[in-house]
Amino acid sequence: MLSSLFARRSDVQDPALWTPPGTTVVQRYRNTLGEGEGAIVLVYTGDGDRGLTYFAAACLGCTYRAASDSHRSRLTEPEAANNHAASCRAMNRGIPAAPDDTEAATIVRSRLWDLRQHGAYSPHYVTLRDFNIDRVDLQRPAEFIKQTMSVFRLATDGMTAARAQRTRHPCR
C-alpha cells in the first residue's frame, strides 16, 4: 500500500546529454551564471536530404533559435557556435515537452507558410534543412516532416486544381 503512495519517478533525461530526435548534436554549451546552473545551448544539424550539412542552434533556457544569420545565409558550424551561451542569462529549463502530432504538424505548417515567397512566380523548393530551426521544438524524425509536408502539398495541389478547373460561363 505504501508503495503506491511513493511511486518512483520515471528517469528524467539530463538536458546536457539530450539529443532531439532527427538531429545530430555536434556541440553543447552551458551559459555562465556563476553558482547557478545555466541554460544549455545545442549546436546541431538535422538529418538532411541533399548531403549538405547546415547547422542550427537552440537554447534550452530561453526562446533563442537560429539557423541563418542576419543576411539569411545558412549557418556553418562555427557560426552556429556563436556567443549566445556567453550572453544568455536564462536558467536551465530542461528538455522541452514533446508536442503531440497535431501540434507538431502545426509547427511544420507554420514553417511552410514562412517559406512562401510573396510575389514570386517561381516555386520555392522546400528541403528538410529548412526545418533545422524547428527540430528542437518538433522532436520528430525526418519521416514525420516529409509525411506532414506531403499532406499539406496534397491539400495545396487540390486547391490549385480546383482553381484551374474554373471557367467562364458559356453564356457570357
FENVENDA-V829627 format. One record per backbone hydrogen bond with DSSP energy under -0.5 kcal/mol. NH is the residue of the N-H (numbers start at 1). CO is the residue of the C=O. E is the energy in kcal/mol with one decimal. If there is no record, write none. Layout:
# FENVENDA-V829627
NH_CO_E, NH_CO_E
This chain:
# FENVENDA-V829627
4_1_-0.8, 5_1_-0.8, 5_2_-0.5, 6_2_-1.6, 7_4_-0.6, 13_11_-0.6, 17_14_-1.9, 18_14_-0.9, 23_20_-1.5, 24_45_-2.6, 26_24_-0.5, 26_43_-2.5, 27_43_-1.7, 29_41_-2.3, 31_39_-2.7, 32_85_-0.7, 33_31_-0.6, 33_36_-0.5, 35_33_-0.6, 36_33_-1.4, 38_31_-0.5, 38_36_-0.7, 39_90_-1.5, 41_29_-3.1, 42_40_-0.5, 42_58_-3.0, 43_27_-2.7, 44_42_-0.5, 44_56_-2.5, 45_24_-1.8, 47_22_-2.2, 48_46_-1.0, 54_52_-0.6, 55_75_-2.2, 56_44_-2.6, 57_66_-2.6, 58_42_-2.1, 59_64_-2.2, 60_40_-3.0, 66_57_-2.3, 69_73_-2.3, 72_69_-2.0, 75_55_-0.6, 75_67_-1.7, 80_76_-2.6, 81_77_-2.0, 82_80_-1.7, 87_83_-1.8, 88_84_-2.6, 92_37_-1.4, 93_60_-1.7, 99_137_-0.6, 104_100_-2.6, 105_101_-2.4, 106_102_-1.7, 107_103_-1.8, 108_104_-2.1, 109_105_-2.6, 110_106_-2.5, 111_107_-2.1, 112_108_-2.4, 113_109_-2.4, 114_110_-2.3, 115_111_-1.7, 116_112_-0.6, 116_113_-0.9, 118_116_-0.7, 120_117_-1.5, 125_123_-0.6, 126_124_-0.5, 130_127_-1.5, 131_128_-2.1, 132_129_-1.4, 134_131_-1.2, 135_131_-0.6, 135_132_-1.2, 138_134_-3.2, 139_135_-2.4, 144_141_-0.7, 145_141_-1.3, 146_142_-2.8, 147_143_-2.6, 148_144_-2.6, 149_145_-2.7, 150_146_-2.3, 151_147_-1.8, 152_148_-2.2, 153_149_-2.6, 154_150_-2.5, 155_151_-1.9, 156_152_-2.4, 157_153_-3.4, 158_154_-2.3, 159_155_-1.7, 160_156_-2.5, 161_157_-2.9, 162_158_-2.0, 163_159_-2.1, 164_160_-2.5, 165_161_-1.4, 166_163_-0.9, 172_169_-1.8
